[in-house]
């Protein structure tokens, strides 16, 4: 488990390190705003659409899992609103703590820990996180501007179309599927590279602060799980997926969106990187607990 986790997490740091080195070497020329914008409006929607299209989910079968997936994003946000003097602006602090890395870290880890037969449910949680992040998350980040700006975000419509068309995949030309898949594969590496460039542009934020914030996020996740697991009629497999989902590190795209909306991207970059570093210790413990006690 630990070796597999390292195989998943270390490439995250390797790509971020490439961005950091590039940013240091080309400090004056490393303006990533154009690339970050392209990632949000083009590459990320392709990733979301492709993931949902290639992994159809049954929205009618698993309402308890859907409810739990929504609650493990929303309840931490409510709890984090109660925290005073977090060391970050409230929108950045709350959004980064609400949305976990259910994509490039969560999907392979859950498949490894709980079996490939859980893929449909794993992708459903990934889809829910994306829908909430590009609706509620953008609503929070853009609260001082247009409150309906999130409606125009292509990621929301990519998720909706992916869910609607997943059962009609056979009617979509293969070259379209291949193109969308290739475009989507750009998103995550580019996010990580941009995160490294951001860290290179300034002195890295206080490491102790990033550690403290991630511990607060983990505490919020644990407190959320108590009522969710107790109140909802979750199966054993669903319970395990929900527990691990709630305690994953912050999603890398949190940094990208905070960069796009200019909401403390520097602090968020440090928090995201620290959270992924901590996951090397946290995730094996969580997986062991779920397999032993759930």
C-alpha positions, 0 to 999 in steps of 0.5 A: 500500500505504501509503495503504491501510494508513493507511486501515486503521490511522488509524480505529483511532487515531481511535476510540481518540482519541474514547474518550480524549477522552470519558475525559478529559471524564468522568473520574469517570464513565467506568467501562467495566467493565460495557461491557467485560464485555458486549463479551466475553460478547456482542458478541465472540462474535457477531463470531466466530460471524458471521465463521466462518459467513459465511466457511466454512473447510475444516479437512481441506484445509490441515493445514499452514496450521492447524499453522502458525497454531497454532505462530505463537501458541504458540511466541512464548509459550514464547519470551516466558516466557524474557524476564526483567524485561519491565516487565509481569506475565508473563501480560500480557506473554506473552498480548499477544505471542502473539495478533496483530491478525488480525481488523480489521487482518489480514483486509483487509491480507492480502486487499489484499496477496495477493488475495481468493482467499485469504479462506478461508485468512485467515479460518481463521487468524483463527478459530485465533487466536480459539480459542487466545486464548479458550482458552489465552489465558484459561487463562494470564490466569486462572491464579490463579483457576479453571483451567477458567474459559475453558471457560465463555467464550462466545467459545470456543463461538461459534467452535466453533458457527461452524465446525460450522454454516458448512456449514449456513448455508442453514438459518439464518433470515436475520433471525438472521444479520442480527441476529448480524452487527449485534451483532458489528459493535459489538465492535471499535469498542467495544474501541477506544473502551474502550482510549482511555478506559483511556488517559485514566484515567491517565498513559500508560505509559512510551512507551520501555517500550511500544516495547521490548516491541513490538520483543521481540514482533517478534523472537519472531515472526521467531524463530518463523517460521524453524522453522515455514516451514522444517519445514512443507510450506506453499505459497507463498501459505500462507507469505506469510500466516503470515509476515504473521500472525506480525508483525502488531501485538498484537490490541486484544482483548488489552487488553479481556481484561486489563482484564476479568481485571485483569492490568495493563490500563494497560500493555497498552493502551499496548503495543497502541497502540504496536504498531499505530502501529509497524505503519505502518512494519513491515507494508509492509516485511513485505509487500514482503519476502513478495512479493519473496523468498517 
